[in-house]
Amino acid sequence: MRLAFLGTGSAFSCERYNGAIVVEGRLLLDAGAPLLPHMHRLGIDPGAIEAVFLTHFHGDHVLGLPPFLFYRSVFRSGPLAMVGPPGVEERVEALCRLAWGEDWSGAAFLRYQEAEAEGEVVGVPYQAVRLDHGRMDCRGYRLRIGDEVLAYAGDTIASPPLDELVEGADVAVTEATSPEDSDVHTSWEEAAALAARHPRTRFIFNHVFQGNLPGAAEDLAVMEVRGLR
């Protein structure tokens, strides 16, 4: 599967853009990075994105949405599914109204869907797992891309639900924020231990605050990845 990392940094990173990943040119996982210019740099058509999966509503995961959605409202390119935790429609609409005021009157092209334990969007079967991230309602996703399963965690501590999310996945993109322990994030050491517990899954680390972490993606990297099996 083809993964394009529009951003790989944590909320307060001064070295990396906030997180966003395009899968196969048609799915967007979170939306923190400057989506439009980064898609342009990587040759990705913003109008080809068919579905957005939001893990949660912290700013570093959603603040790239207003320009992207306004672009989609001006340059008509078909419907766009928006999947996220409960309240996704209210949250995204409020964000766009804050950004654009009266120029945002809602978007008929948007199809909102609260994440289900199991579901299907734009022909992509998915599972959603509730993860532990402080007081924020956060979801991780397992997406079936062709013959492989991609597990994607936004922000979470290392916990049994995270192991559940990545169990048996071919490829997993999970956070590894910093060397320090945290009560809301996964540390480098915890991320390495997670990968060691699931040796048949290919791990790519994400949401890095600073420094060079082996196995971490870099901003604007495009990868053709397969599982280890």
PyMOL CGO cylinders between C-alpha atoms (Angstrom):
from pymol import cmd
from pymol.cgo import CYLINDER

trace = [
    CYLINDER, 0.00, 0.00, 0.00, 1.11, 3.55, -0.66, 0.3, 1, 1, 1, 1, 1, 1,
    CYLINDER, 1.11, 3.55, -0.66, 1.40, 5.89, 2.35, 0.3, 1, 1, 1, 1, 1, 1,
    CYLINDER, 1.40, 5.89, 2.35, 2.13, 9.60, 1.94, 0.3, 1, 1, 1, 1, 1, 1,
    CYLINDER, 2.13, 9.60, 1.94, 3.05, 11.35, 5.20, 0.3, 1, 1, 1, 1, 1, 1,
    CYLINDER, 3.05, 11.35, 5.20, 1.93, 14.97, 4.99, 0.3, 1, 1, 1, 1, 1, 1,
    CYLINDER, 1.93, 14.97, 4.99, 3.10, 15.46, 8.57, 0.3, 1, 1, 1, 1, 1, 1,
    CYLINDER, 3.10, 15.46, 8.57, 4.61, 13.29, 11.31, 0.3, 1, 1, 1, 1, 1, 1,
    CYLINDER, 4.61, 13.29, 11.31, 4.97, 15.58, 14.34, 0.3, 1, 1, 1, 1, 1, 1,
    CYLINDER, 4.97, 15.58, 14.34, 3.32, 15.93, 17.71, 0.3, 1, 1, 1, 1, 1, 1,
    CYLINDER, 3.32, 15.93, 17.71, 1.27, 18.94, 18.73, 0.3, 1, 1, 1, 1, 1, 1,
    CYLINDER, 1.27, 18.94, 18.73, 4.19, 21.09, 19.93, 0.3, 1, 1, 1, 1, 1, 1,
    CYLINDER, 4.19, 21.09, 19.93, 6.90, 19.89, 17.57, 0.3, 1, 1, 1, 1, 1, 1,
    CYLINDER, 6.90, 19.89, 17.57, 9.06, 22.66, 16.13, 0.3, 1, 1, 1, 1, 1, 1,
    CYLINDER, 9.06, 22.66, 16.13, 10.78, 20.20, 13.77, 0.3, 1, 1, 1, 1, 1, 1,
    CYLINDER, 10.78, 20.20, 13.77, 7.85, 18.42, 12.12, 0.3, 1, 1, 1, 1, 1, 1,
    CYLINDER, 7.85, 18.42, 12.12, 4.42, 19.25, 10.76, 0.3, 1, 1, 1, 1, 1, 1,
    CYLINDER, 4.42, 19.25, 10.76, 1.36, 17.97, 12.59, 0.3, 1, 1, 1, 1, 1, 1,
    CYLINDER, 1.36, 17.97, 12.59, 0.10, 14.58, 11.53, 0.3, 1, 1, 1, 1, 1, 1,
    CYLINDER, 0.10, 14.58, 11.53, -1.78, 13.59, 8.39, 0.3, 1, 1, 1, 1, 1, 1,
    CYLINDER, -1.78, 13.59, 8.39, -1.39, 10.55, 6.14, 0.3, 1, 1, 1, 1, 1, 1,
    CYLINDER, -1.39, 10.55, 6.14, -2.84, 9.83, 2.68, 0.3, 1, 1, 1, 1, 1, 1,
    CYLINDER, -2.84, 9.83, 2.68, -3.41, 6.14, 1.93, 0.3, 1, 1, 1, 1, 1, 1,
    CYLINDER, -3.41, 6.14, 1.93, -3.52, 4.99, -1.68, 0.3, 1, 1, 1, 1, 1, 1,
    CYLINDER, -3.52, 4.99, -1.68, -4.24, 8.56, -2.80, 0.3, 1, 1, 1, 1, 1, 1,
    CYLINDER, -4.24, 8.56, -2.80, -7.84, 8.30, -1.60, 0.3, 1, 1, 1, 1, 1, 1,
    CYLINDER, -7.84, 8.30, -1.60, -8.02, 8.05, 2.20, 0.3, 1, 1, 1, 1, 1, 1,
    CYLINDER, -8.02, 8.05, 2.20, -6.87, 10.71, 4.67, 0.3, 1, 1, 1, 1, 1, 1,
    CYLINDER, -6.87, 10.71, 4.67, -5.94, 9.73, 8.23, 0.3, 1, 1, 1, 1, 1, 1,
    CYLINDER, -5.94, 9.73, 8.23, -6.17, 12.79, 10.49, 0.3, 1, 1, 1, 1, 1, 1,
    CYLINDER, -6.17, 12.79, 10.49, -5.72, 16.30, 9.19, 0.3, 1, 1, 1, 1, 1, 1,
    CYLINDER, -5.72, 16.30, 9.19, -3.23, 18.37, 11.17, 0.3, 1, 1, 1, 1, 1, 1,
    CYLINDER, -3.23, 18.37, 11.17, -0.73, 19.25, 8.44, 0.3, 1, 1, 1, 1, 1, 1,
    CYLINDER, -0.73, 19.25, 8.44, -1.18, 21.98, 5.80, 0.3, 1, 1, 1, 1, 1, 1,
    CYLINDER, -1.18, 21.98, 5.80, -3.08, 19.56, 3.59, 0.3, 1, 1, 1, 1, 1, 1,
    CYLINDER, -3.08, 19.56, 3.59, -3.39, 21.41, 0.30, 0.3, 1, 1, 1, 1, 1, 1,
    CYLINDER, -3.39, 21.41, 0.30, 0.24, 22.50, -0.28, 0.3, 1, 1, 1, 1, 1, 1,
    CYLINDER, 0.24, 22.50, -0.28, 1.62, 19.20, 0.98, 0.3, 1, 1, 1, 1, 1, 1,
    CYLINDER, 1.62, 19.20, 0.98, -0.70, 17.21, -1.28, 0.3, 1, 1, 1, 1, 1, 1,
    CYLINDER, -0.70, 17.21, -1.28, 0.42, 19.41, -4.16, 0.3, 1, 1, 1, 1, 1, 1,
    CYLINDER, 0.42, 19.41, -4.16, 4.09, 18.77, -3.38, 0.3, 1, 1, 1, 1, 1, 1,
    CYLINDER, 4.09, 18.77, -3.38, 3.50, 15.02, -3.42, 0.3, 1, 1, 1, 1, 1, 1,
    CYLINDER, 3.50, 15.02, -3.42, 1.34, 15.00, -6.55, 0.3, 1, 1, 1, 1, 1, 1,
    CYLINDER, 1.34, 15.00, -6.55, -1.85, 14.06, -4.68, 0.3, 1, 1, 1, 1, 1, 1,
    CYLINDER, -1.85, 14.06, -4.68, -5.15, 15.39, -6.03, 0.3, 1, 1, 1, 1, 1, 1,
    CYLINDER, -5.15, 15.39, -6.03, -7.17, 16.88, -3.11, 0.3, 1, 1, 1, 1, 1, 1,
    CYLINDER, -7.17, 16.88, -3.11, -10.32, 16.08, -5.05, 0.3, 1, 1, 1, 1, 1, 1,
    CYLINDER, -10.32, 16.08, -5.05, -9.42, 12.37, -5.14, 0.3, 1, 1, 1, 1, 1, 1,
    CYLINDER, -9.42, 12.37, -5.14, -9.72, 12.00, -1.36, 0.3, 1, 1, 1, 1, 1, 1,
    CYLINDER, -9.72, 12.00, -1.36, -12.86, 9.96, -0.77, 0.3, 1, 1, 1, 1, 1, 1,
    CYLINDER, -12.86, 9.96, -0.77, -12.84, 9.57, 3.02, 0.3, 1, 1, 1, 1, 1, 1,
    CYLINDER, -12.84, 9.57, 3.02, -11.27, 11.17, 6.07, 0.3, 1, 1, 1, 1, 1, 1,
    CYLINDER, -11.27, 11.17, 6.07, -10.76, 9.19, 9.28, 0.3, 1, 1, 1, 1, 1, 1,
    CYLINDER, -10.76, 9.19, 9.28, -10.33, 11.41, 12.35, 0.3, 1, 1, 1, 1, 1, 1,
    CYLINDER, -10.33, 11.41, 12.35, -8.97, 9.79, 15.49, 0.3, 1, 1, 1, 1, 1, 1,
    CYLINDER, -8.97, 9.79, 15.49, -9.99, 12.68, 17.77, 0.3, 1, 1, 1, 1, 1, 1,
    CYLINDER, -9.99, 12.68, 17.77, -10.55, 16.42, 17.81, 0.3, 1, 1, 1, 1, 1, 1,
    CYLINDER, -10.55, 16.42, 17.81, -7.33, 17.90, 19.22, 0.3, 1, 1, 1, 1, 1, 1,
    CYLINDER, -7.33, 17.90, 19.22, -6.07, 20.75, 17.07, 0.3, 1, 1, 1, 1, 1, 1,
    CYLINDER, -6.07, 20.75, 17.07, -2.97, 19.00, 15.77, 0.3, 1, 1, 1, 1, 1, 1,
    CYLINDER, -2.97, 19.00, 15.77, -5.25, 16.40, 14.20, 0.3, 1, 1, 1, 1, 1, 1,
    CYLINDER, -5.25, 16.40, 14.20, -7.96, 18.61, 12.66, 0.3, 1, 1, 1, 1, 1, 1,
    CYLINDER, -7.96, 18.61, 12.66, -6.71, 22.14, 11.97, 0.3, 1, 1, 1, 1, 1, 1,
    CYLINDER, -6.71, 22.14, 11.97, -5.78, 21.33, 8.39, 0.3, 1, 1, 1, 1, 1, 1,
    CYLINDER, -5.78, 21.33, 8.39, -9.43, 20.66, 7.61, 0.3, 1, 1, 1, 1, 1, 1,
    CYLINDER, -9.43, 20.66, 7.61, -10.88, 24.17, 7.04, 0.3, 1, 1, 1, 1, 1, 1,
    CYLINDER, -10.88, 24.17, 7.04, -8.81, 25.10, 3.94, 0.3, 1, 1, 1, 1, 1, 1,
    CYLINDER, -8.81, 25.10, 3.94, -9.13, 21.57, 2.57, 0.3, 1, 1, 1, 1, 1, 1,
    CYLINDER, -9.13, 21.57, 2.57, -12.91, 21.45, 3.00, 0.3, 1, 1, 1, 1, 1, 1,
    CYLINDER, -12.91, 21.45, 3.00, -13.37, 24.95, 1.62, 0.3, 1, 1, 1, 1, 1, 1,
    CYLINDER, -13.37, 24.95, 1.62, -11.33, 23.90, -1.42, 0.3, 1, 1, 1, 1, 1, 1,
    CYLINDER, -11.33, 23.90, -1.42, -13.59, 20.89, -1.85, 0.3, 1, 1, 1, 1, 1, 1,
    CYLINDER, -13.59, 20.89, -1.85, -16.67, 23.11, -1.61, 0.3, 1, 1, 1, 1, 1, 1,
    CYLINDER, -16.67, 23.11, -1.61, -15.36, 25.39, -4.38, 0.3, 1, 1, 1, 1, 1, 1,
    CYLINDER, -15.36, 25.39, -4.38, -13.81, 22.79, -6.69, 0.3, 1, 1, 1, 1, 1, 1,
    CYLINDER, -13.81, 22.79, -6.69, -16.58, 20.22, -6.84, 0.3, 1, 1, 1, 1, 1, 1,
    CYLINDER, -16.58, 20.22, -6.84, -15.15, 16.71, -6.87, 0.3, 1, 1, 1, 1, 1, 1,
    CYLINDER, -15.15, 16.71, -6.87, -17.76, 14.34, -5.52, 0.3, 1, 1, 1, 1, 1, 1,
    CYLINDER, -17.76, 14.34, -5.52, -18.83, 13.32, -2.01, 0.3, 1, 1, 1, 1, 1, 1,
    CYLINDER, -18.83, 13.32, -2.01, -16.43, 13.08, 0.91, 0.3, 1, 1, 1, 1, 1, 1,
    CYLINDER, -16.43, 13.08, 0.91, -17.00, 10.75, 3.87, 0.3, 1, 1, 1, 1, 1, 1,
    CYLINDER, -17.00, 10.75, 3.87, -15.93, 12.12, 7.26, 0.3, 1, 1, 1, 1, 1, 1,
    CYLINDER, -15.93, 12.12, 7.26, -15.55, 9.41, 9.92, 0.3, 1, 1, 1, 1, 1, 1,
    CYLINDER, -15.55, 9.41, 9.92, -14.75, 10.23, 13.54, 0.3, 1, 1, 1, 1, 1, 1,
    CYLINDER, -14.75, 10.23, 13.54, -15.70, 9.80, 17.19, 0.3, 1, 1, 1, 1, 1, 1,
    CYLINDER, -15.70, 9.80, 17.19, -19.18, 10.78, 18.39, 0.3, 1, 1, 1, 1, 1, 1,
    CYLINDER, -19.18, 10.78, 18.39, -19.94, 14.42, 17.63, 0.3, 1, 1, 1, 1, 1, 1,
    CYLINDER, -19.94, 14.42, 17.63, -17.85, 14.50, 14.45, 0.3, 1, 1, 1, 1, 1, 1,
    CYLINDER, -17.85, 14.50, 14.45, -20.42, 16.48, 12.47, 0.3, 1, 1, 1, 1, 1, 1,
    CYLINDER, -20.42, 16.48, 12.47, -20.92, 19.13, 15.15, 0.3, 1, 1, 1, 1, 1, 1,
    CYLINDER, -20.92, 19.13, 15.15, -17.17, 19.47, 15.73, 0.3, 1, 1, 1, 1, 1, 1,
    CYLINDER, -17.17, 19.47, 15.73, -16.17, 19.79, 12.08, 0.3, 1, 1, 1, 1, 1, 1,
    CYLINDER, -16.17, 19.79, 12.08, -19.02, 22.13, 11.20, 0.3, 1, 1, 1, 1, 1, 1,
    CYLINDER, -19.02, 22.13, 11.20, -18.19, 24.37, 14.19, 0.3, 1, 1, 1, 1, 1, 1,
    CYLINDER, -18.19, 24.37, 14.19, -14.53, 24.44, 13.13, 0.3, 1, 1, 1, 1, 1, 1,
    CYLINDER, -14.53, 24.44, 13.13, -15.43, 25.46, 9.59, 0.3, 1, 1, 1, 1, 1, 1,
    CYLINDER, -15.43, 25.46, 9.59, -17.87, 28.14, 10.76, 0.3, 1, 1, 1, 1, 1, 1,
    CYLINDER, -17.87, 28.14, 10.76, -15.17, 29.53, 13.05, 0.3, 1, 1, 1, 1, 1, 1,
    CYLINDER, -15.17, 29.53, 13.05, -12.71, 29.59, 10.15, 0.3, 1, 1, 1, 1, 1, 1,
    CYLINDER, -12.71, 29.59, 10.15, -14.98, 30.96, 7.41, 0.3, 1, 1, 1, 1, 1, 1,
    CYLINDER, -14.98, 30.96, 7.41, -17.91, 32.64, 9.14, 0.3, 1, 1, 1, 1, 1, 1,
    CYLINDER, -17.91, 32.64, 9.14, -20.88, 33.26, 6.88, 0.3, 1, 1, 1, 1, 1, 1,
    CYLINDER, -20.88, 33.26, 6.88, -18.95, 31.98, 3.87, 0.3, 1, 1, 1, 1, 1, 1,
    CYLINDER, -18.95, 31.98, 3.87, -19.37, 28.47, 5.27, 0.3, 1, 1, 1, 1, 1, 1,
    CYLINDER, -19.37, 28.47, 5.27, -22.98, 27.38, 4.97, 0.3, 1, 1, 1, 1, 1, 1,
    CYLINDER, -22.98, 27.38, 4.97, -22.38, 23.67, 5.37, 0.3, 1, 1, 1, 1, 1, 1,
    CYLINDER, -22.38, 23.67, 5.37, -21.21, 21.36, 2.68, 0.3, 1, 1, 1, 1, 1, 1,
    CYLINDER, -21.21, 21.36, 2.68, -23.65, 19.14, 0.83, 0.3, 1, 1, 1, 1, 1, 1,
    CYLINDER, -23.65, 19.14, 0.83, -20.74, 17.01, -0.38, 0.3, 1, 1, 1, 1, 1, 1,
    CYLINDER, -20.74, 17.01, -0.38, -19.86, 15.88, 3.17, 0.3, 1, 1, 1, 1, 1, 1,
    CYLINDER, -19.86, 15.88, 3.17, -21.16, 12.56, 4.49, 0.3, 1, 1, 1, 1, 1, 1,
    CYLINDER, -21.16, 12.56, 4.49, -20.59, 12.40, 8.23, 0.3, 1, 1, 1, 1, 1, 1,
    CYLINDER, -20.59, 12.40, 8.23, -20.41, 9.07, 10.02, 0.3, 1, 1, 1, 1, 1, 1,
    CYLINDER, -20.41, 9.07, 10.02, -19.65, 8.38, 13.66, 0.3, 1, 1, 1, 1, 1, 1,
    CYLINDER, -19.65, 8.38, 13.66, -17.11, 5.57, 13.88, 0.3, 1, 1, 1, 1, 1, 1,
    CYLINDER, -17.11, 5.57, 13.88, -18.64, 2.16, 14.45, 0.3, 1, 1, 1, 1, 1, 1,
    CYLINDER, -18.64, 2.16, 14.45, -16.99, -0.89, 15.96, 0.3, 1, 1, 1, 1, 1, 1,
    CYLINDER, -16.99, -0.89, 15.96, -17.16, -2.33, 12.45, 0.3, 1, 1, 1, 1, 1, 1,
    CYLINDER, -17.16, -2.33, 12.45, -18.21, -0.58, 9.28, 0.3, 1, 1, 1, 1, 1, 1,
    CYLINDER, -18.21, -0.58, 9.28, -17.43, 0.17, 5.67, 0.3, 1, 1, 1, 1, 1, 1,
    CYLINDER, -17.43, 0.17, 5.67, -16.77, 3.52, 3.99, 0.3, 1, 1, 1, 1, 1, 1,
    CYLINDER, -16.77, 3.52, 3.99, -16.15, 4.09, 0.26, 0.3, 1, 1, 1, 1, 1, 1,
    CYLINDER, -16.15, 4.09, 0.26, -15.71, 0.34, -0.15, 0.3, 1, 1, 1, 1, 1, 1,
    CYLINDER, -15.71, 0.34, -0.15, -13.09, 0.12, 2.62, 0.3, 1, 1, 1, 1, 1, 1,
    CYLINDER, -13.09, 0.12, 2.62, -14.00, -2.19, 5.53, 0.3, 1, 1, 1, 1, 1, 1,
    CYLINDER, -14.00, -2.19, 5.53, -12.82, -0.81, 8.86, 0.3, 1, 1, 1, 1, 1, 1,
    CYLINDER, -12.82, -0.81, 8.86, -12.85, -1.46, 12.57, 0.3, 1, 1, 1, 1, 1, 1,
    CYLINDER, -12.85, -1.46, 12.57, -12.61, 1.26, 15.22, 0.3, 1, 1, 1, 1, 1, 1,
    CYLINDER, -12.61, 1.26, 15.22, -11.03, 0.70, 18.64, 0.3, 1, 1, 1, 1, 1, 1,
    CYLINDER, -11.03, 0.70, 18.64, -11.42, 3.18, 21.48, 0.3, 1, 1, 1, 1, 1, 1,
    CYLINDER, -11.42, 3.18, 21.48, -7.98, 4.21, 22.74, 0.3, 1, 1, 1, 1, 1, 1,
    CYLINDER, -7.98, 4.21, 22.74, -6.85, 5.88, 25.99, 0.3, 1, 1, 1, 1, 1, 1,
    CYLINDER, -6.85, 5.88, 25.99, -5.83, 9.52, 25.52, 0.3, 1, 1, 1, 1, 1, 1,
    CYLINDER, -5.83, 9.52, 25.52, -6.55, 11.50, 28.66, 0.3, 1, 1, 1, 1, 1, 1,
    CYLINDER, -6.55, 11.50, 28.66, -10.08, 12.92, 28.68, 0.3, 1, 1, 1, 1, 1, 1,
    CYLINDER, -10.08, 12.92, 28.68, -10.36, 12.99, 24.88, 0.3, 1, 1, 1, 1, 1, 1,
    CYLINDER, -10.36, 12.99, 24.88, -12.53, 10.42, 23.10, 0.3, 1, 1, 1, 1, 1, 1,
    CYLINDER, -12.53, 10.42, 23.10, -10.04, 8.86, 20.69, 0.3, 1, 1, 1, 1, 1, 1,
    CYLINDER, -10.04, 8.86, 20.69, -10.38, 6.10, 18.10, 0.3, 1, 1, 1, 1, 1, 1,
    CYLINDER, -10.38, 6.10, 18.10, -7.81, 3.95, 16.34, 0.3, 1, 1, 1, 1, 1, 1,
    CYLINDER, -7.81, 3.95, 16.34, -8.68, 2.33, 13.02, 0.3, 1, 1, 1, 1, 1, 1,
    CYLINDER, -8.68, 2.33, 13.02, -8.02, -0.96, 11.29, 0.3, 1, 1, 1, 1, 1, 1,
    CYLINDER, -8.02, -0.96, 11.29, -8.50, -0.52, 7.54, 0.3, 1, 1, 1, 1, 1, 1,
    CYLINDER, -8.50, -0.52, 7.54, -8.53, -3.33, 5.01, 0.3, 1, 1, 1, 1, 1, 1,
    CYLINDER, -8.53, -3.33, 5.01, -6.52, -2.09, 2.04, 0.3, 1, 1, 1, 1, 1, 1,
    CYLINDER, -6.52, -2.09, 2.04, -6.65, -4.76, -0.64, 0.3, 1, 1, 1, 1, 1, 1,
    CYLINDER, -6.65, -4.76, -0.64, -5.36, -7.95, 0.95, 0.3, 1, 1, 1, 1, 1, 1,
    CYLINDER, -5.36, -7.95, 0.95, -3.69, -6.24, 3.91, 0.3, 1, 1, 1, 1, 1, 1,
    CYLINDER, -3.69, -6.24, 3.91, -4.76, -4.60, 7.16, 0.3, 1, 1, 1, 1, 1, 1,
    CYLINDER, -4.76, -4.60, 7.16, -3.44, -1.18, 8.14, 0.3, 1, 1, 1, 1, 1, 1,
    CYLINDER, -3.44, -1.18, 8.14, -3.73, -0.25, 11.82, 0.3, 1, 1, 1, 1, 1, 1,
    CYLINDER, -3.73, -0.25, 11.82, -3.57, 3.45, 12.64, 0.3, 1, 1, 1, 1, 1, 1,
    CYLINDER, -3.57, 3.45, 12.64, -3.44, 4.98, 16.10, 0.3, 1, 1, 1, 1, 1, 1,
    CYLINDER, -3.44, 4.98, 16.10, -3.70, 8.70, 16.63, 0.3, 1, 1, 1, 1, 1, 1,
    CYLINDER, -3.70, 8.70, 16.63, -2.74, 9.61, 20.20, 0.3, 1, 1, 1, 1, 1, 1,
    CYLINDER, -2.74, 9.61, 20.20, -2.81, 7.07, 23.01, 0.3, 1, 1, 1, 1, 1, 1,
    CYLINDER, -2.81, 7.07, 23.01, -0.95, 5.63, 25.94, 0.3, 1, 1, 1, 1, 1, 1,
    CYLINDER, -0.95, 5.63, 25.94, 0.50, 2.14, 25.65, 0.3, 1, 1, 1, 1, 1, 1,
    CYLINDER, 0.50, 2.14, 25.65, -2.43, 0.07, 26.85, 0.3, 1, 1, 1, 1, 1, 1,
    CYLINDER, -2.43, 0.07, 26.85, -4.32, -3.16, 26.07, 0.3, 1, 1, 1, 1, 1, 1,
    CYLINDER, -4.32, -3.16, 26.07, -6.60, -1.41, 23.53, 0.3, 1, 1, 1, 1, 1, 1,
    CYLINDER, -6.60, -1.41, 23.53, -3.51, -0.37, 21.55, 0.3, 1, 1, 1, 1, 1, 1,
    CYLINDER, -3.51, -0.37, 21.55, -2.32, -3.98, 21.46, 0.3, 1, 1, 1, 1, 1, 1,
    CYLINDER, -2.32, -3.98, 21.46, -5.81, -4.97, 20.35, 0.3, 1, 1, 1, 1, 1, 1,
    CYLINDER, -5.81, -4.97, 20.35, -5.65, -2.41, 17.55, 0.3, 1, 1, 1, 1, 1, 1,
    CYLINDER, -5.65, -2.41, 17.55, -2.37, -3.68, 16.07, 0.3, 1, 1, 1, 1, 1, 1,
    CYLINDER, -2.37, -3.68, 16.07, -2.87, -7.41, 16.73, 0.3, 1, 1, 1, 1, 1, 1,
    CYLINDER, -2.87, -7.41, 16.73, -2.55, -9.29, 13.43, 0.3, 1, 1, 1, 1, 1, 1,
    CYLINDER, -2.55, -9.29, 13.43, -2.24, -6.12, 11.31, 0.3, 1, 1, 1, 1, 1, 1,
    CYLINDER, -2.24, -6.12, 11.31, 0.16, -6.20, 8.38, 0.3, 1, 1, 1, 1, 1, 1,
    CYLINDER, 0.16, -6.20, 8.38, 1.25, -2.58, 8.83, 0.3, 1, 1, 1, 1, 1, 1,
    CYLINDER, 1.25, -2.58, 8.83, 0.79, -0.36, 11.89, 0.3, 1, 1, 1, 1, 1, 1,
    CYLINDER, 0.79, -0.36, 11.89, 1.35, 3.40, 12.14, 0.3, 1, 1, 1, 1, 1, 1,
    CYLINDER, 1.35, 3.40, 12.14, 1.51, 4.29, 15.82, 0.3, 1, 1, 1, 1, 1, 1,
    CYLINDER, 1.51, 4.29, 15.82, 2.76, 7.19, 17.87, 0.3, 1, 1, 1, 1, 1, 1,
    CYLINDER, 2.76, 7.19, 17.87, 6.16, 7.45, 19.55, 0.3, 1, 1, 1, 1, 1, 1,
    CYLINDER, 6.16, 7.45, 19.55, 6.14, 10.95, 20.92, 0.3, 1, 1, 1, 1, 1, 1,
    CYLINDER, 6.14, 10.95, 20.92, 9.34, 11.33, 22.93, 0.3, 1, 1, 1, 1, 1, 1,
    CYLINDER, 9.34, 11.33, 22.93, 11.86, 9.46, 25.11, 0.3, 1, 1, 1, 1, 1, 1,
    CYLINDER, 11.86, 9.46, 25.11, 10.05, 10.68, 28.23, 0.3, 1, 1, 1, 1, 1, 1,
    CYLINDER, 10.05, 10.68, 28.23, 7.14, 8.78, 29.74, 0.3, 1, 1, 1, 1, 1, 1,
    CYLINDER, 7.14, 8.78, 29.74, 3.73, 10.44, 29.51, 0.3, 1, 1, 1, 1, 1, 1,
    CYLINDER, 3.73, 10.44, 29.51, 0.28, 9.85, 30.95, 0.3, 1, 1, 1, 1, 1, 1,
    CYLINDER, 0.28, 9.85, 30.95, -1.37, 10.61, 27.59, 0.3, 1, 1, 1, 1, 1, 1,
    CYLINDER, -1.37, 10.61, 27.59, 1.16, 9.49, 24.94, 0.3, 1, 1, 1, 1, 1, 1,
    CYLINDER, 1.16, 9.49, 24.94, 3.33, 6.53, 23.95, 0.3, 1, 1, 1, 1, 1, 1,
    CYLINDER, 3.33, 6.53, 23.95, 7.05, 6.95, 24.61, 0.3, 1, 1, 1, 1, 1, 1,
    CYLINDER, 7.05, 6.95, 24.61, 9.84, 5.72, 22.33, 0.3, 1, 1, 1, 1, 1, 1,
    CYLINDER, 9.84, 5.72, 22.33, 10.57, 2.84, 24.69, 0.3, 1, 1, 1, 1, 1, 1,
    CYLINDER, 10.57, 2.84, 24.69, 6.90, 1.85, 24.89, 0.3, 1, 1, 1, 1, 1, 1,
    CYLINDER, 6.90, 1.85, 24.89, 6.59, 2.01, 21.09, 0.3, 1, 1, 1, 1, 1, 1,
    CYLINDER, 6.59, 2.01, 21.09, 9.60, -0.28, 20.69, 0.3, 1, 1, 1, 1, 1, 1,
    CYLINDER, 9.60, -0.28, 20.69, 8.12, -2.71, 23.23, 0.3, 1, 1, 1, 1, 1, 1,
    CYLINDER, 8.12, -2.71, 23.23, 4.80, -2.67, 21.34, 0.3, 1, 1, 1, 1, 1, 1,
    CYLINDER, 4.80, -2.67, 21.34, 6.58, -3.57, 18.10, 0.3, 1, 1, 1, 1, 1, 1,
    CYLINDER, 6.58, -3.57, 18.10, 8.49, -6.34, 19.87, 0.3, 1, 1, 1, 1, 1, 1,
    CYLINDER, 8.49, -6.34, 19.87, 5.20, -7.84, 21.10, 0.3, 1, 1, 1, 1, 1, 1,
    CYLINDER, 5.20, -7.84, 21.10, 3.91, -7.96, 17.51, 0.3, 1, 1, 1, 1, 1, 1,
    CYLINDER, 3.91, -7.96, 17.51, 6.90, -9.15, 15.46, 0.3, 1, 1, 1, 1, 1, 1,
    CYLINDER, 6.90, -9.15, 15.46, 4.86, -10.07, 12.39, 0.3, 1, 1, 1, 1, 1, 1,
    CYLINDER, 4.86, -10.07, 12.39, 3.57, -6.50, 11.96, 0.3, 1, 1, 1, 1, 1, 1,
    CYLINDER, 3.57, -6.50, 11.96, 5.57, -3.81, 10.20, 0.3, 1, 1, 1, 1, 1, 1,
    CYLINDER, 5.57, -3.81, 10.20, 5.62, -0.70, 12.41, 0.3, 1, 1, 1, 1, 1, 1,
    CYLINDER, 5.62, -0.70, 12.41, 6.07, 2.89, 11.27, 0.3, 1, 1, 1, 1, 1, 1,
    CYLINDER, 6.07, 2.89, 11.27, 6.32, 5.41, 14.09, 0.3, 1, 1, 1, 1, 1, 1,
    CYLINDER, 6.32, 5.41, 14.09, 4.61, 8.78, 13.97, 0.3, 1, 1, 1, 1, 1, 1,
    CYLINDER, 4.61, 8.78, 13.97, 3.73, 11.81, 16.16, 0.3, 1, 1, 1, 1, 1, 1,
    CYLINDER, 3.73, 11.81, 16.16, 7.37, 12.53, 17.05, 0.3, 1, 1, 1, 1, 1, 1,
    CYLINDER, 7.37, 12.53, 17.05, 8.14, 15.62, 19.12, 0.3, 1, 1, 1, 1, 1, 1,
    CYLINDER, 8.14, 15.62, 19.12, 11.80, 16.03, 18.18, 0.3, 1, 1, 1, 1, 1, 1,
    CYLINDER, 11.80, 16.03, 18.18, 14.94, 14.10, 17.39, 0.3, 1, 1, 1, 1, 1, 1,
    CYLINDER, 14.94, 14.10, 17.39, 15.70, 11.14, 15.16, 0.3, 1, 1, 1, 1, 1, 1,
    CYLINDER, 15.70, 11.14, 15.16, 13.81, 7.99, 16.07, 0.3, 1, 1, 1, 1, 1, 1,
    CYLINDER, 13.81, 7.99, 16.07, 14.67, 4.78, 14.20, 0.3, 1, 1, 1, 1, 1, 1,
    CYLINDER, 14.67, 4.78, 14.20, 11.61, 3.49, 12.39, 0.3, 1, 1, 1, 1, 1, 1,
    CYLINDER, 11.61, 3.49, 12.39, 9.85, 6.86, 12.33, 0.3, 1, 1, 1, 1, 1, 1,
    CYLINDER, 9.85, 6.86, 12.33, 8.41, 8.33, 9.15, 0.3, 1, 1, 1, 1, 1, 1,
    CYLINDER, 8.41, 8.33, 9.15, 9.60, 11.73, 7.95, 0.3, 1, 1, 1, 1, 1, 1,
    CYLINDER, 9.60, 11.73, 7.95, 7.52, 14.66, 6.73, 0.3, 1, 1, 1, 1, 1, 1,
    CYLINDER, 7.52, 14.66, 6.73, 6.58, 14.40, 3.03, 0.3, 1, 1, 1, 1, 1, 1,
    CYLINDER, 6.58, 14.40, 3.03, 7.86, 10.83, 2.80, 0.3, 1, 1, 1, 1, 1, 1,
    CYLINDER, 7.86, 10.83, 2.80, 6.03, 8.53, 0.40, 0.3, 1, 1, 1, 1, 1, 1,
    CYLINDER, 6.03, 8.53, 0.40, 6.34, 4.81, 1.13, 0.3, 1, 1, 1, 1, 1, 1,
    CYLINDER, 6.34, 4.81, 1.13, 5.26, 1.68, -0.68, 0.3, 1, 1, 1, 1, 1, 1,
    CYLINDER, 5.26, 1.68, -0.68, 4.85, -0.70, 2.24, 0.3, 1, 1, 1, 1, 1, 1,
    CYLINDER, 4.85, -0.70, 2.24, 3.89, -4.32, 2.74, 0.3, 1, 1, 1, 1, 1, 1,
    CYLINDER, 3.89, -4.32, 2.74, 3.52, -6.43, 5.83, 0.3, 1, 1, 1, 1, 1, 1,
    CYLINDER, 3.52, -6.43, 5.83, 6.25, -8.74, 7.08, 0.3, 1, 1, 1, 1, 1, 1,
    CYLINDER, 6.25, -8.74, 7.08, 4.39, -11.98, 6.43, 0.3, 1, 1, 1, 1, 1, 1,
]
cmd.load_cgo(trace, "trace")
